Amino acid sequence: MNKTELIAEVAKKAGLSKKDAEKALNAALDTVTEALSAGDKVQLVGFGGFEVRTREARVARNPKTKEPIEVPATKVPVFKAGKALKDKVAE
């Protein structure tokens, strides 16, 4: 399912126009993005949680030349599914 299909489903289930559903979805995604950028966690009970984790700096190896490459530390967004979502997917 892509974003357009998701918007159509949200519009249908919530009884909204596609334009309103798109605004709501974009606002929700922007809010999650801003919260993660600020270092906050976002918990959606029954669905899951989003957080930012730090990936440590490391030395990798170029497979072609076997030369070591320094990979800098970085922050990455992480999603952890909640129990209700896991149970529903497992059905």
C-alpha positions as CSV (number, residue, x, y, z in Angstrom):
1,M,0.0,0.0,0.0
2,N,1.4,3.4,-1.0
3,K,0.6,6.8,0.4
4,T,-2.2,7.5,-2.1
5,E,-3.9,4.2,-1.3
6,L,-3.5,4.8,2.4
7,I,-5.1,8.3,2.0
8,A,-8.0,6.7,0.1
9,E,-8.6,4.0,2.8
10,V,-8.4,6.6,5.6
11,A,-10.9,8.8,3.8
12,K,-13.3,5.9,3.3
13,K,-13.1,4.6,6.9
14,A,-13.3,8.0,8.5
15,G,-15.9,9.4,6.2
16,L,-13.7,12.3,5.1
17,S,-12.8,13.7,1.7
18,K,-9.5,12.5,0.3
19,K,-8.2,16.1,0.6
20,D,-9.1,16.2,4.3
21,A,-7.6,12.7,4.9
22,E,-4.4,13.8,3.1
23,K,-4.2,16.9,5.3
24,A,-4.7,14.7,8.5
25,L,-2.1,12.1,7.4
26,N,0.5,14.7,6.4
27,A,-0.1,16.5,9.7
28,A,0.4,13.3,11.7
29,L,3.5,12.4,9.8
30,D,5.0,15.9,10.2
31,T,4.3,15.8,13.9
32,V,6.0,12.4,14.4
33,T,9.0,13.7,12.3
34,E,9.3,16.9,14.4
35,A,9.1,15.0,17.6
36,L,11.8,12.5,16.6
37,S,14.0,15.4,15.4
38,A,13.7,16.9,18.8
39,G,14.7,13.6,20.4
40,D,11.3,12.7,21.8
41,K,9.7,9.3,21.6
42,V,6.2,8.9,20.1
43,Q,4.1,6.1,21.6
44,L,0.8,5.0,19.9
45,V,-0.8,2.6,22.3
46,G,-1.8,-0.6,20.6
47,F,0.2,0.2,17.5
48,G,3.8,0.8,18.5
49,G,6.4,3.4,19.2
50,F,8.9,5.5,17.3
51,E,12.2,6.6,18.8
52,V,15.7,7.8,17.7
53,R,18.7,5.6,18.4
54,T,22.4,6.4,18.0
55,R,24.4,4.1,15.8
56,E,28.1,4.1,16.9
57,A,31.0,5.0,14.6
58,R,32.6,1.9,13.2
59,V,35.2,0.8,10.6
60,A,33.7,-0.9,7.6
61,R,35.5,-2.5,4.6
62,N,35.1,-1.8,0.9
63,P,34.3,-5.2,-0.5
64,K,35.9,-4.3,-3.9
65,T,39.3,-3.0,-2.6
66,K,39.3,-4.4,0.9
67,E,40.2,-1.0,2.1
68,P,38.9,0.1,5.6
69,I,36.4,2.9,5.6
70,E,35.4,5.1,8.6
71,V,31.7,5.1,9.1
72,P,30.7,8.0,11.3
73,A,28.2,7.8,14.2
74,T,24.6,8.6,13.1
75,K,21.1,8.9,14.5
76,V,18.5,6.6,13.0
77,P,14.7,6.4,13.5
78,V,13.4,3.1,14.9
79,F,9.9,1.7,15.0
80,K,8.9,-1.0,17.5
81,A,5.6,-2.7,16.9
82,G,3.1,-2.9,19.9
83,K,1.6,-6.1,21.1
84,A,-1.8,-5.5,19.5
85,L,-0.2,-4.9,16.1
86,K,2.0,-8.0,16.4
87,D,-1.0,-10.1,17.4
88,K,-3.2,-8.8,14.5
89,V,-0.4,-9.4,12.0
90,A,0.2,-12.9,13.3
91,E,-3.4,-14.0,12.7
